[in-house]
Amino acid sequence: MNATIEWEDDLLLGHLGVDRMHEEFVEVARAVQAAGDAELVERYAALLDHLRRHFESEDRMMVETEFPPRQCHMDEHAAVLKSALEVEAELANGNVALCRDLMGELVGWFPRHSQHLDSALVHWVNKSRLGGKPVIIKRNISSLSRDDGAGIPGNGG
């Protein structure tokens, strides 16, 4: 069984539109992961609809802002969508296992894609429009030491 994707602050990138689209991805992906076989086709169709809108939105943003490495990013979107559409055809023939395998791959791919390619896009867009990188306030700070607080301001470190 693949891990269920969860929304977490580490997925925030600092662009409201992108962050909302990413949160929606997590929501629809979780719905597919949780679906029984009878619900799978319907929920997978919702995922495909989301992927089309998600990738079109980011691709349009890259073109409109002349994001330099856009072709590589857009090619990755196209490859993921192509695989997802191929799985849709297999799912229509009853291949539930292939669909569940793809979901495992997607939920593993998404955080890496988001933190590398999408974060670079968000930085580019924010710098172009606002003159700097986004400031992101995250609730789940995992970089703090779990020791006695040494090194944390106000804790004697």
DSSP file with accessible surface (Angstrom, degrees, kcal/mol):
  #  RESIDUE AA STRUCTURE BP1 BP2  ACC     N-H-->O    O-->H-N    N-H-->O    O-->H-N    TCO  KAPPA ALPHA  PHI   PSI    X-CA   Y-CA   Z-CA
    1    1 A M              0   0  205      0, 0.0     2,-0.2     0, 0.0     3,-0.1   0.000 360.0 360.0 360.0 132.1    0.0    0.0    0.0
    2    2 A N        -     0   0   75      1,-0.1   102,-0.0    98,-0.1     2,-0.0  -0.502 360.0 -94.8 -79.2 151.8    1.3    3.4   -0.9
    3    3 A A        -     0   0   82     -2,-0.2     2,-0.4   101,-0.1    -1,-0.1  -0.358  40.9-115.2 -63.5 142.2    1.5    6.2    1.6
    4    4 A T        -     0   0   62      1,-0.1     2,-0.1    -3,-0.1    -1,-0.1  -0.657  31.7-115.8 -80.1 133.2   -1.5    8.5    1.5
    5    5 A I        -     0   0   14     -2,-0.4     2,-0.4    21,-0.1    -1,-0.1  -0.431  33.8-166.0 -70.5 141.3   -0.6   12.0    0.4
    6    6 A E        -     0   0  107     -2,-0.1     2,-0.3    -3,-0.0    21,-0.0  -0.977  22.3-118.0-128.6 144.4   -1.2   14.7    3.1
    7    7 A W        +     0   0   53     -2,-0.4     2,-0.3    16,-0.1    16,-0.0  -0.630  43.2 166.9 -78.2 135.8   -1.3   18.5    2.8
    8    8 A E    >   -     0   0   87     -2,-0.3     3,-2.2     1,-0.0     4,-0.2  -0.984  49.6-108.8-147.2 157.4    1.5   20.1    4.9
    9    9 A D  G >  S+     0   0    4     -2,-0.3     3,-2.0     1,-0.3    -1,-0.0   0.763 110.2  73.9 -60.4 -25.4    3.0   23.5    5.2
   10   10 A D  G 3  S+     0   0   56      1,-0.3    -1,-0.3   130,-0.0    -3,-0.0   0.716  90.5  60.5 -61.7 -16.8    6.2   22.3    3.5
   11   11 A L  G <  S+     0   0    5     -3,-2.2    -1,-0.3     8,-0.0    -2,-0.2   0.575  79.5 108.7 -86.1 -10.7    4.2   22.3    0.3
   12   12 A L    <   +     0   0   36     -3,-2.0   124,-0.1    -4,-0.2     4,-0.1  -0.482  40.8 177.5 -67.5 136.4    3.5   26.0    0.5
   13   13 A L        -     0   0    5      2,-0.2    -1,-0.1    -2,-0.2     3,-0.1   0.548  47.7-106.3-116.6 -15.8    5.4   28.0   -2.1
   14   14 A G  S    S+     0   0   26      1,-0.2     2,-0.4   123,-0.1   121,-0.1   0.687  86.3 105.1  97.6  19.9    4.3   31.6   -1.5
   15   15 A H     >  -     0   0   31      1,-0.1     4,-3.4   119,-0.1     5,-0.3  -0.967  60.5-148.0-131.9 115.1    2.0   32.1   -4.5
   16   16 A L  H  > S+     0   0  111     -2,-0.4     4,-2.6     1,-0.2     5,-0.2   0.889  95.8  46.2 -53.5 -46.9   -1.7   32.0   -3.7
   17   17 A G  H  > S+     0   0   41      2,-0.2     4,-2.1     1,-0.2    -1,-0.2   0.926 117.0  43.3 -63.8 -44.8   -2.9   30.6   -7.0
   18   18 A V  H  > S+     0   0    4      2,-0.2     4,-2.7     1,-0.2     5,-0.2   0.935 114.2  50.8 -67.0 -45.1   -0.2   27.9   -7.1
   19   19 A D  H  X S+     0   0   18     -4,-3.4     4,-2.5     1,-0.2    -2,-0.2   0.910 110.9  48.7 -61.9 -40.3   -0.6   27.0   -3.4
   20   20 A R  H  X S+     0   0  164     -4,-2.6     4,-2.3    -5,-0.3    -1,-0.2   0.912 111.6  49.5 -64.5 -41.9   -4.4   26.7   -3.9
   21   21 A M  H  X S+     0   0   32     -4,-2.1     4,-2.2    -5,-0.2    -2,-0.2   0.912 111.9  49.0 -64.7 -38.1   -3.9   24.5   -7.0
   22   22 A H  H  X S+     0   0    0     -4,-2.7     4,-2.2     2,-0.2    -2,-0.2   0.900 109.6  50.9 -68.8 -39.2   -1.4   22.3   -5.1
   23   23 A E  H  X S+     0   0   89     -4,-2.5     4,-2.2     1,-0.2    -1,-0.2   0.912 109.9  50.9 -65.1 -37.7   -3.8   22.0   -2.1
   24   24 A E  H  X S+     0   0   57     -4,-2.3     4,-2.8     2,-0.2     5,-0.3   0.904 106.5  55.1 -64.5 -39.9   -6.5   20.9   -4.5
   25   25 A F  H  X S+     0   0    1     -4,-2.2     4,-2.8     1,-0.2     5,-0.3   0.941 108.0  48.4 -56.8 -47.7   -4.2   18.3   -6.0
   26   26 A V  H  X S+     0   0    3     -4,-2.2     4,-2.6     1,-0.2    -1,-0.2   0.927 111.8  50.9 -59.4 -42.1   -3.6   16.8   -2.6
   27   27 A E  H  X S+     0   0  134     -4,-2.2     4,-1.8     1,-0.2    -2,-0.2   0.936 114.6  40.3 -62.0 -49.5   -7.4   16.8   -2.0
   28   28 A V  H  X S+     0   0   24     -4,-2.8     4,-2.0     2,-0.2    -1,-0.2   0.877 114.7  52.7 -72.1 -34.2   -8.3   15.0   -5.3
   29   29 A A  H  X S+     0   0    0     -4,-2.8     4,-2.7    -5,-0.3    -2,-0.2   0.920 108.7  50.5 -65.1 -41.7   -5.3   12.6   -5.1
   30   30 A R  H  X S+     0   0   95     -4,-2.6     4,-2.2    -5,-0.3    -1,-0.2   0.893 108.1  53.7 -60.8 -39.4   -6.4   11.6   -1.5
   31   31 A A  H  X S+     0   0   35     -4,-1.8     4,-0.8     2,-0.2    -1,-0.2   0.903 110.3  46.3 -63.8 -40.0   -9.9   11.0   -2.8
   32   32 A V  H >< S+     0   0    0     -4,-2.0     3,-0.8     1,-0.2    -2,-0.2   0.939 112.2  50.7 -66.8 -44.6   -8.5    8.7   -5.5
   33   33 A Q  H 3< S+     0   0   22     -4,-2.7    -2,-0.2     1,-0.2    -1,-0.2   0.857 113.7  45.2 -60.4 -35.5   -6.3    6.9   -3.0
   34   34 A A  H 3< S+     0   0   76     -4,-2.2    -1,-0.2    -5,-0.2    -2,-0.2   0.584  90.7 113.1 -85.3  -9.7   -9.3    6.4   -0.7
   35   35 A A    <<  -     0   0    4     -3,-0.8     2,-0.1    -4,-0.8    -3,-0.0  -0.338  62.5-133.5 -68.8 139.8  -11.7    5.2   -3.4
   36   36 A G    >>  -     0   0   35      1,-0.1     4,-1.1    -2,-0.1     3,-1.0  -0.360  39.2 -93.9 -76.0 169.7  -13.0    1.7   -3.5
   37   37 A D  H 3> S+     0   0  104      1,-0.3     4,-0.5     2,-0.2     3,-0.5   0.861 125.8  56.1 -56.5 -36.8  -12.9    0.0   -6.9
   38   38 A A  H 34 S+     0   0  105      1,-0.2     4,-0.3     2,-0.1    -1,-0.3   0.793 114.1  39.0 -68.0 -27.1  -16.5    1.1   -7.6
   39   39 A E  H <> S+     0   0   82     -3,-1.0     4,-2.4     1,-0.1     5,-0.3   0.529  91.7  92.2 -96.8  -8.8  -15.7    4.8   -7.1
   40   40 A L  H  X S+     0   0    1     -4,-1.1     4,-2.9    -3,-0.5     5,-0.3   0.888  81.5  51.2 -62.1 -43.7  -12.3    4.7   -8.8
   41   41 A V  H  X S+     0   0   88     -4,-0.5     4,-2.2     1,-0.2    -1,-0.2   0.937 113.5  45.6 -61.1 -46.2  -13.2    5.7  -12.3
   42   42 A E  H  > S+     0   0  157     -4,-0.3     4,-1.6     1,-0.2    -1,-0.2   0.931 116.2  44.3 -64.3 -45.7  -15.2    8.7  -11.2
   43   43 A R  H  X S+     0   0   81     -4,-2.4     4,-1.8     1,-0.2    -1,-0.2   0.870 111.9  53.1 -70.3 -33.5  -12.6   10.0   -8.8
   44   44 A Y  H  X S+     0   0    2     -4,-2.9     4,-2.5    -5,-0.3    -1,-0.2   0.894 105.3  55.0 -67.4 -36.9   -9.8    9.3  -11.3
   45   45 A A  H  X S+     0   0   46     -4,-2.2     4,-2.3    -5,-0.3    -1,-0.2   0.897 106.7  51.2 -61.3 -39.0  -11.7   11.4  -13.8
   46   46 A A  H  X S+     0   0   48     -4,-1.6     4,-2.3     2,-0.2    -1,-0.2   0.888 108.7  51.7 -65.0 -37.8  -11.8   14.3  -11.3
   47   47 A L  H  X S+     0   0    0     -4,-1.8     4,-3.0     2,-0.2    -2,-0.2   0.929 108.9  49.9 -63.8 -44.5   -8.0   13.9  -10.9
   48   48 A L  H  X S+     0   0    1     -4,-2.5     4,-2.4     2,-0.2    -2,-0.2   0.911 109.6  51.2 -61.6 -41.5   -7.5   14.1  -14.6
   49   49 A D  H  X S+     0   0   81     -4,-2.3     4,-2.2     1,-0.2    -1,-0.2   0.932 112.2  47.5 -59.5 -44.4   -9.7   17.2  -14.8
   50   50 A H  H  X S+     0   0    0     -4,-2.3     4,-3.3     1,-0.2     5,-0.2   0.932 109.6  51.9 -62.6 -47.8   -7.6   18.7  -12.0
   51   51 A L  H  X S+     0   0    1     -4,-3.0     4,-2.8     1,-0.2     5,-0.3   0.908 109.4  50.5 -58.2 -41.4   -4.3   17.8  -13.7
   52   52 A R  H  X S+     0   0   90     -4,-2.4     4,-2.4     2,-0.2    -1,-0.2   0.952 115.9  40.8 -60.7 -50.5   -5.3   19.4  -17.0
   53   53 A R  H  X S+     0   0   90     -4,-2.2     4,-2.3     2,-0.2    -2,-0.2   0.912 116.2  50.8 -64.6 -42.2   -6.3   22.7  -15.2
   54   54 A H  H  X S+     0   0    3     -4,-3.3     4,-2.3    -5,-0.2     5,-0.2   0.952 115.0  40.7 -60.6 -53.5   -3.3   22.6  -12.9
   55   55 A F  H  X S+     0   0    6     -4,-2.8     4,-3.0    -5,-0.2     5,-0.2   0.897 114.1  52.7 -68.3 -38.9   -0.7   22.1  -15.7
   56   56 A E  H  X S+     0   0  111     -4,-2.4     4,-2.6    -5,-0.3    -1,-0.2   0.915 109.9  50.2 -61.4 -41.0   -2.5   24.5  -18.0
   57   57 A S  H  X S+     0   0   32     -4,-2.3     4,-2.2    -5,-0.2    -2,-0.2   0.944 115.1  41.0 -62.9 -49.4   -2.4   27.2  -15.3
   58   58 A E  H  X S+     0   0    2     -4,-2.3     4,-2.4     2,-0.2    -2,-0.2   0.909 114.5  52.2 -67.8 -40.0    1.3   26.7  -14.6
   59   59 A D  H  X S+     0   0   35     -4,-3.0     4,-2.3    -5,-0.2    -2,-0.2   0.926 110.5  48.5 -61.7 -43.1    2.2   26.4  -18.2
   60   60 A R  H  X S+     0   0  131     -4,-2.6     4,-3.1    -5,-0.2     5,-0.2   0.925 110.2  52.0 -62.3 -42.6    0.4   29.7  -19.0
   61   61 A M  H  X S+     0   0   17     -4,-2.2     4,-1.9     1,-0.2    -1,-0.2   0.907 109.5  49.9 -60.5 -41.3    2.2   31.4  -16.1
   62   62 A M  H  <>S+     0   0    0     -4,-2.4     5,-2.4     2,-0.2     4,-0.4   0.912 114.1  43.8 -65.5 -42.1    5.5   30.2  -17.4
   63   63 A V  H ><5S+     0   0   79     -4,-2.3     3,-1.1     3,-0.2    -2,-0.2   0.945 113.5  50.5 -68.0 -47.2    4.8   31.5  -20.9
   64   64 A E  H 3<5S+     0   0  128     -4,-3.1    -1,-0.2     1,-0.3    -2,-0.2   0.826 117.9  38.7 -62.3 -32.8    3.3   34.8  -19.8
   65   65 A T  T 3<5S-     0   0   23     -4,-1.9    -1,-0.3    -5,-0.2    -2,-0.2   0.397 107.1-124.0 -98.6   2.8    6.3   35.6  -17.5
   66   66 A E  T < 5 -     0   0  143     -3,-1.1    -3,-0.2    -4,-0.4    -4,-0.1   0.888  32.4-163.4  54.0  45.7    8.9   34.2  -19.9
   67   67 A F    > < -     0   0   10     -5,-2.4     3,-1.6    -6,-0.2    -1,-0.2  -0.413  14.9-136.2 -59.7 118.9   10.2   31.8  -17.3
   68   68 A P  T 3  S+     0   0   86      0, 0.0     3,-0.5     0, 0.0    -1,-0.1   0.897  96.6  39.1 -55.0 -50.9   13.6   30.8  -18.7
   69   69 A P  T 3> S+     0   0   71      0, 0.0     4,-1.4     0, 0.0     3,-0.3   0.047  79.9 124.5 -89.5  34.4   13.6   27.0  -18.1
   70   70 A R  H <>  +     0   0   83     -3,-1.6     4,-3.2     1,-0.2     5,-0.3   0.843  61.5  61.5 -63.2 -35.0    9.9   26.6  -19.0
   71   71 A Q  H  > S+     0   0  115     -3,-0.5     4,-2.7     1,-0.2    -1,-0.2   0.926 104.5  47.6 -63.3 -42.1   10.3   24.0  -21.7
   72   72 A C  H  > S+     0   0   80     -3,-0.3     4,-1.9     2,-0.2    -1,-0.2   0.935 115.6  45.7 -60.6 -45.5   11.7   21.4  -19.3
   73   73 A H  H  X S+     0   0    2     -4,-1.4     4,-2.1     2,-0.2    -2,-0.2   0.929 114.4  47.4 -64.8 -45.4    8.9   22.1  -16.7
   74   74 A M  H  X S+     0   0   40     -4,-3.2     4,-2.5     1,-0.2    -1,-0.2   0.879 108.9  55.1 -66.0 -35.9    6.2   22.0  -19.4
   75   75 A D  H  X S+     0   0   89     -4,-2.7     4,-2.3    -5,-0.3    -1,-0.2   0.884 106.6  51.2 -63.8 -38.7    7.6   18.8  -20.8
   76   76 A E  H  X S+     0   0   62     -4,-1.9     4,-2.4     2,-0.2     5,-0.2   0.925 109.4  49.9 -65.3 -42.9    7.4   17.2  -17.4
   77   77 A H  H  X S+     0   0    1     -4,-2.1     4,-2.6     1,-0.2     5,-0.2   0.937 111.3  49.6 -56.7 -47.0    3.7   18.3  -17.1
   78   78 A A  H  X S+     0   0   61     -4,-2.5     4,-2.5     1,-0.2    -2,-0.2   0.898 110.6  49.6 -62.0 -39.8    3.0   16.8  -20.6
   79   79 A A  H  X S+     0   0   54     -4,-2.3     4,-2.3     2,-0.2    -1,-0.2   0.914 111.7  47.9 -67.3 -41.3    4.7   13.5  -19.7
   80   80 A V  H  X S+     0   0   21     -4,-2.4     4,-2.5     2,-0.2    -2,-0.2   0.938 113.7  47.3 -64.9 -45.2    2.7   13.2  -16.4
   81   81 A L  H  X S+     0   0   37     -4,-2.6     4,-2.6    -5,-0.2     5,-0.2   0.912 110.0  53.3 -64.0 -39.8   -0.5   14.0  -18.2
   82   82 A K  H  X S+     0   0  128     -4,-2.5     4,-2.2    -5,-0.2    -1,-0.2   0.939 111.1  46.1 -60.0 -46.2    0.2   11.5  -21.0
   83   83 A S  H  X S+     0   0   50     -4,-2.3     4,-2.2     1,-0.2    -1,-0.2   0.918 111.7  51.9 -62.4 -42.3    0.8    8.7  -18.5
   84   84 A A  H  X S+     0   0    0     -4,-2.5     4,-1.9     1,-0.2    -2,-0.2   0.892 110.1  48.6 -63.5 -38.4   -2.3    9.6  -16.6
   85   85 A L  H  X S+     0   0   58     -4,-2.6     4,-1.7     2,-0.2    -1,-0.2   0.878 109.1  52.7 -69.6 -36.7   -4.4    9.5  -19.8
   86   86 A E  H  X S+     0   0   98     -4,-2.2     4,-1.7    -5,-0.2    -2,-0.2   0.903 109.4  49.5 -63.8 -39.0   -2.9    6.1  -20.7
   87   87 A V  H  X S+     0   0   10     -4,-2.2     4,-3.1     1,-0.2     5,-0.2   0.875 103.6  60.3 -68.7 -34.3   -3.9    4.8  -17.3
   88   88 A E  H  X S+     0   0   76     -4,-1.9     4,-2.2     1,-0.2    -1,-0.2   0.928 105.1  48.8 -57.9 -42.7   -7.4    6.2  -17.8
   89   89 A A  H  X S+     0   0   56     -4,-1.7     4,-0.8     1,-0.2    -1,-0.2   0.907 113.1  46.9 -64.2 -41.0   -7.8    3.9  -20.8
   90   90 A E  H ><>S+     0   0   81     -4,-1.7     5,-2.4     1,-0.2     3,-0.5   0.884 109.5  53.8 -67.5 -38.7   -6.5    1.0  -18.9
   91   91 A L  H ><5S+     0   0    9     -4,-3.1     3,-2.3     1,-0.2    -2,-0.2   0.899 101.8  58.6 -63.6 -37.2   -8.8    1.8  -15.9
   92   92 A A  H 3<5S+     0   0   80     -4,-2.2    -1,-0.2     1,-0.3    -2,-0.2   0.802 104.8  52.1 -62.2 -25.1  -11.8    1.8  -18.3
   93   93 A N  T <<5S-     0   0  133     -4,-0.8    -1,-0.3    -3,-0.5    -2,-0.2   0.256 130.6 -96.7 -92.7   8.4  -10.8   -1.8  -19.1
   94   94 A G  T < 5S+     0   0   54     -3,-2.3     2,-2.1     1,-0.2     3,-0.3   0.530  75.1 145.0  94.2   7.0  -10.8   -2.7  -15.5
   95   95 A N     >< +     0   0   56     -5,-2.4     4,-1.3     1,-0.2    -1,-0.2  -0.499   9.7 157.3 -83.3  78.2   -7.1   -2.4  -14.7
   96   96 A V  H  >  +     0   0   33     -2,-2.1     4,-2.5     1,-0.2     5,-0.2   0.874  67.0  60.6 -68.5 -37.9   -7.5   -1.0  -11.2
   97   97 A A  H  > S+     0   0   61     -3,-0.3     4,-2.5     1,-0.2    -1,-0.2   0.899 102.4  50.8 -61.5 -41.2   -4.0   -2.1  -10.1
   98   98 A L  H  > S+     0   0   63      2,-0.2     4,-2.6     1,-0.2    -1,-0.2   0.914 109.7  51.3 -64.0 -40.1   -2.3    0.1  -12.8
   99   99 A C  H  X S+     0   0    0     -4,-1.3     4,-2.3     2,-0.2    -2,-0.2   0.936 111.0  47.2 -61.7 -45.6   -4.3    3.1  -11.6
  100  100 A R  H  X S+     0   0   72     -4,-2.5     4,-1.9     1,-0.2    -2,-0.2   0.885 110.8  52.8 -66.5 -34.8   -3.3    2.5   -8.0
  101  101 A D  H  X S+     0   0   98     -4,-2.5     4,-2.0    -5,-0.2    -1,-0.2   0.923 108.7  49.7 -64.2 -44.7    0.4    2.1   -9.0
  102  102 A L  H  X S+     0   0   26     -4,-2.6     4,-3.1     1,-0.2    -2,-0.2   0.911 107.2  54.8 -61.4 -39.9    0.2    5.4  -10.9
  103  103 A M  H  X S+     0   0    5     -4,-2.3     4,-2.6     1,-0.2     5,-0.2   0.906 106.0  52.2 -61.4 -39.5   -1.2    7.1   -7.8
  104  104 A G  H  X S+     0   0   12     -4,-1.9     4,-1.1     1,-0.2    -1,-0.2   0.914 112.2  46.0 -60.9 -41.2    1.7    5.8   -5.8
  105  105 A E  H  X S+     0   0  138     -4,-2.0     4,-2.5     2,-0.2    -2,-0.2   0.915 112.1  51.2 -67.5 -42.7    4.1    7.3   -8.3
  106  106 A L  H  X S+     0   0    6     -4,-3.1     4,-2.8     1,-0.2    -2,-0.2   0.907 108.7  49.4 -62.3 -44.3    2.2   10.6   -8.5
  107  107 A V  H  < S+     0   0   18     -4,-2.6    -1,-0.2     1,-0.2    -2,-0.2   0.762 114.6  46.2 -71.8 -21.0    2.1   11.1   -4.7
  108  108 A G  H  X S+     0   0   29     -4,-1.1     4,-0.7    -5,-0.2    -2,-0.2   0.843 115.9  46.0 -80.5 -36.3    5.9   10.4   -4.6
  109  109 A W  H  X S+     0   0   36     -4,-2.5     4,-2.7     1,-0.2     5,-0.3   0.894 100.0  68.2 -71.4 -42.4    6.5   12.7   -7.6
  110  110 A F  H  X S+     0   0    1     -4,-2.8     4,-3.1     1,-0.2     5,-0.3   0.885  97.5  46.9 -55.9 -51.1    4.4   15.7   -6.5
  111  111 A P  H  > S+     0   0   46      0, 0.0     4,-2.7     0, 0.0    -1,-0.2   0.921 115.8  46.9 -60.4 -38.6    6.4   17.0   -3.5
  112  112 A R  H  X S+     0   0  143     -4,-0.7     4,-1.7    -3,-0.2     5,-0.4   0.936 114.3  46.8 -65.8 -45.6    9.7   16.7   -5.4
  113  113 A H  H  X>S+     0   0    5     -4,-2.7     5,-2.0     1,-0.2     4,-1.1   0.937 114.8  47.7 -60.5 -45.8    8.2   18.5   -8.5
  114  114 A S  I  <>S+     0   0    0     -4,-3.1     5,-1.6    -5,-0.3    -2,-0.2   0.933 113.0  46.1 -62.6 -48.0    6.7   21.2   -6.3
  115  115 A Q  I  <5S+     0   0   71     -4,-2.7    -1,-0.2    -5,-0.3    -2,-0.2   0.747 126.3  27.9 -72.3 -22.0    9.8   21.9   -4.2
  116  116 A H  I  X5S+     0   0  131     -4,-1.7     4,-1.3    -5,-0.2    -3,-0.2   0.865 132.2  21.0-102.6 -66.0   12.1   22.0   -7.2
  117  117 A L  I  X5S+     0   0   46     -4,-1.1     4,-1.9    -5,-0.4    -3,-0.2   0.937 127.4  43.5 -75.8 -48.0   10.4   23.1  -10.4
  118  118 A D  I  ><S+     0   0    1     -5,-2.0     4,-2.7     1,-0.2     5,-0.2   0.888 111.9  53.7 -68.7 -36.0    7.3   24.9   -9.0
  119  119 A S  H  ><S+     0   0   22     -5,-1.6     4,-2.6    -6,-0.4    -1,-0.2   0.906 107.7  51.4 -65.6 -36.8    9.2   26.7   -6.3
  120  120 A A  H  X S+     0   0   42     -4,-1.3     4,-2.4     2,-0.2    -1,-0.2   0.921 110.6  49.2 -64.0 -40.3   11.6   28.0   -9.0
  121  121 A L  H  X S+     0   0    1     -4,-1.9     4,-2.9     2,-0.2     5,-0.2   0.938 111.3  48.7 -63.0 -46.3    8.6   29.3  -11.0
  122  122 A V  H  X S+     0   0    0     -4,-2.7     4,-3.0     1,-0.2     5,-0.3   0.921 111.0  50.2 -62.6 -42.1    7.1   30.9   -8.0
  123  123 A H  H  X S+     0   0   62     -4,-2.6     4,-2.5    -5,-0.2     5,-0.2   0.930 112.5  48.0 -60.6 -44.6   10.4   32.6   -7.1
  124  124 A W  H  X S+     0   0   89     -4,-2.4     4,-2.6     2,-0.2    -2,-0.2   0.940 114.1  45.5 -60.3 -49.4   10.6   33.9  -10.7
  125  125 A V  H  X S+     0   0    0     -4,-2.9     4,-2.5     1,-0.2     5,-0.3   0.936 115.4  46.3 -63.0 -47.3    7.1   35.2  -10.8
  126  126 A N  H  X>S+     0   0   13     -4,-3.0     4,-3.3    -5,-0.2     6,-0.9   0.902 113.8  48.2 -65.4 -39.0    7.3   36.9   -7.4
  127  127 A K  H  X5S+     0   0  139     -4,-2.5     4,-1.4    -5,-0.3    -1,-0.2   0.918 113.4  48.5 -67.1 -40.0   10.6   38.4   -8.2
  128  128 A S  H  <5S+     0   0   70     -4,-2.6    -2,-0.2    -5,-0.2    -1,-0.2   0.903 124.8  29.0 -64.4 -42.1    9.3   39.7  -11.5
  129  129 A R  H  <5S+     0   0  145     -4,-2.5    -2,-0.2    -5,-0.2    -3,-0.2   0.819 137.2  21.6 -89.8 -35.2    6.2   41.1  -10.1
  130  130 A L  H  <5S-     0   0  138     -4,-3.3    -3,-0.2    -5,-0.3    -2,-0.2   0.477  98.7-115.1-117.1  -9.2    7.2   42.1   -6.6
  131  131 A G  S  <<S+     0   0   62     -4,-1.4     2,-0.3    -5,-0.6    -4,-0.3   0.558  83.5  45.4  87.9   7.8   11.0   42.4   -6.7
  132  132 A G  S    S-     0   0   28     -6,-0.9    -2,-0.3    -9,-0.1    -1,-0.2  -0.987  88.5 -74.1-166.8 174.1   11.8   39.5   -4.3
  133  133 A K        -     0   0  149     -2,-0.3   -10,-0.1     1,-0.1  -119,-0.1  -0.402  59.2 -93.5 -74.0 156.9   11.3   36.0   -3.2
  134  134 A P        -     0   0   25      0, 0.0     2,-0.6     0, 0.0    -1,-0.1  -0.348  27.9-132.8 -70.6 150.3    8.1   35.0   -1.3
  135  135 A V        -     0   0  135   -121,-0.1     2,-0.5    -3,-0.1  -122,-0.0  -0.925  25.9-167.2-100.3 125.0    8.0   35.0    2.4
  136  136 A I        -     0   0   58     -2,-0.6     2,-0.6  -124,-0.1  -124,-0.0  -0.968  11.1-157.5-120.6 123.1    6.4   31.8    3.6
  137  137 A I        -     0   0  151     -2,-0.5     2,-0.4     2,-0.0  -123,-0.1  -0.899  16.9-168.2-100.4 120.0    5.3   31.3    7.2
  138  138 A K        -     0   0   62     -2,-0.6     3,-0.2     1,-0.1    -2,-0.0  -0.910  21.4-157.3-114.0 137.7    5.1   27.6    8.0
  139  139 A R  S    S+     0   0  185     -2,-0.4     2,-1.2     1,-0.2    -1,-0.1   0.804  85.7  64.0 -79.0 -31.0    3.5   26.1   11.1
  140  140 A N        -     0   0   90      2,-0.0     2,-0.9     0, 0.0    -1,-0.2  -0.642  68.4-176.8 -99.9  80.2    5.4   22.8   10.9
  141  141 A I        +     0   0   98     -2,-1.2     3,-0.3     1,-0.2    -2,-0.0  -0.670  10.7 168.4 -83.4 107.5    9.0   23.9   11.4
  142  142 A S        +     0   0   85     -2,-0.9    -1,-0.2     1,-0.2    -2,-0.0   0.527  62.4  74.8 -96.1  -6.8   11.0   20.7   11.1
  143  143 A S  S    S+     0   0  106      2,-0.1     2,-0.2     3,-0.0    -1,-0.2   0.587  71.5 102.2 -85.5  -9.2   14.4   22.4   11.0
  144  144 A L  S    S-     0   0   89     -3,-0.3     2,-0.1     1,-0.1     7,-0.1  -0.492  81.6-106.8 -73.8 145.1   14.6   23.2   14.7
  145  145 A S        -     0   0   63      5,-0.2    -1,-0.1    -2,-0.2    -2,-0.1  -0.396  16.3-145.7 -67.8 143.2   16.7   21.1   16.9
  146  146 A R  S    S+     0   0  224     -2,-0.1    -1,-0.1     2,-0.1    -2,-0.0   0.273  70.8  96.7 -94.1  13.4   14.8   18.7   19.2
  147  147 A D  S    S-     0   0   93      3,-0.1    -3,-0.0     1,-0.1     0, 0.0   0.241 104.0 -52.4 -82.2-145.0   17.4   19.1   21.9
  148  148 A D  S    S-     0   0  135      1,-0.1    -1,-0.1     0, 0.0    -2,-0.1   0.343  84.5 -92.2 -79.6   9.7   17.3   21.4   24.9
  149  149 A G    >   +     0   0    7      1,-0.3     3,-2.2    -4,-0.1     8,-0.3   0.514  69.4 161.5  95.3   2.5   16.7   24.5   22.7
  150  150 A A  T 3   +     0   0   49      1,-0.3    -1,-0.3     7,-0.1    -5,-0.2  -0.327  67.6  24.6 -57.7 135.8   20.3   25.4   22.3
  151  151 A G  T 3  S+     0   0   61      1,-0.3    -1,-0.3     4,-0.1     5,-0.1   0.339  94.4 114.0  90.0  -6.5   20.7   27.7   19.4
  152  152 A I  S X >S-     0   0   40     -3,-2.2     3,-2.2     3,-0.2     5,-0.8  -0.862  76.9-109.9-100.0 123.8   17.1   29.0   19.5
  153  153 A P  T 3 5S+     0   0  122      0, 0.0    -1,-0.0     0, 0.0    -3,-0.0  -0.216 104.1  22.4 -52.1 136.8   16.9   32.7   20.4
  154  154 A G  T 3 5S+     0   0   82      1,-0.0    -2,-0.0     3,-0.0     0, 0.0   0.429 103.8  88.5  87.0  -3.0   15.4   33.1   23.9
  155  155 A N  T < 5S-     0   0   91     -3,-2.2    -3,-0.2    -6,-0.2    -4,-0.1  -0.009 109.1 -97.8-115.9  25.8   16.4   29.6   25.0
  156  156 A G  T   5       0   0   85      1,-0.2    -6,-0.1    -6,-0.1    -7,-0.0   0.628 360.0 360.0  76.0   8.4   19.8   30.3   26.3
  157  157 A G      <       0   0   69     -5,-0.8    -1,-0.2    -8,-0.3    -7,-0.1   0.122 360.0 360.0-101.6 360.0   21.5   29.2   23.1
